[in-house]
Amino acid sequence: MLKEFKEFAAKGNMLDMAVGIVIGAAFATIIGSLVNDIIMPPIGMALGGVDFAEFFAVLREGDPAGPYATLEAAKEAGAVTMNWGIFVNSLITFLIVAFALFMVIKGFNKMKREEEEAPEPEAPPEPTAEETLLTEIRDLLKARA
């Protein structure tokens, strides 16, 4: 098993995978910021100046009992909440990441298809009768020498 792992690592697959994970983590941070800092504020403003991250439902009151002005206040009181606004932000983040990944894969598949459809190089043309005769003469002269 160690030998197989060394072969796997030597092929560069681990390095490719590590690079993909690091880039994916950075991409997730960028998309998270895009959703939370760019997309959601105008949507919240259009809905009357609300912050989606502050949309929650109290499942069980904490001490002191609610209503709670913010999600942070509810958490400090020990209330059990269903944070559906954060879920909406996460859902939008997922959709953006999924769309971006779809576009990357679509482009990759298009390049792959074009590569497969590329015409194969033509075989060299058959030699003419004159060329064949000259080749035979050359071979006979080589055999004599």
C-alpha positions, 0 to 999 in steps of 0.5 A: 500500500505504501508503494501505491501511495508513493506512485500516486504522489509521484504522478503529481496527483496529490499536488494537483489536488492540493492546489485545487483545494487551496484555490477552492478555499480562496474561491469560497471566501471570495464568493462568501464576501460577494454574497454577504457584502455585495449582493445581499445588502441591496436586496436587504435595502430593497426589502426595507433595510433588513439584513438577511443574516438577522432573519431567524425564528426563535424555537425556544426562549432563552433567559431573559425571554425575547423578543430579541432584536438581533441574532446575537442577542438571542444567542447571548440569551441562550435561545434556540434559533432557526437561522433561515437568513444565514441559510439563504445567504449560504444557498445563494453562495452555493448557487454562485459557486455551482454556476461558476463551476458549471461554466468552467466544466462547460468550457473544459468540455468544449475544448475537449470536444474541439480537440477530439473533432480536430481532423487527423493529419492526412497520410502522405500521398502514395508515391508515383510510379516514377518515384517507386521505380527510382526507389527500386533502382536506388535499393538495387545500387545499394545492394551491389555496393 
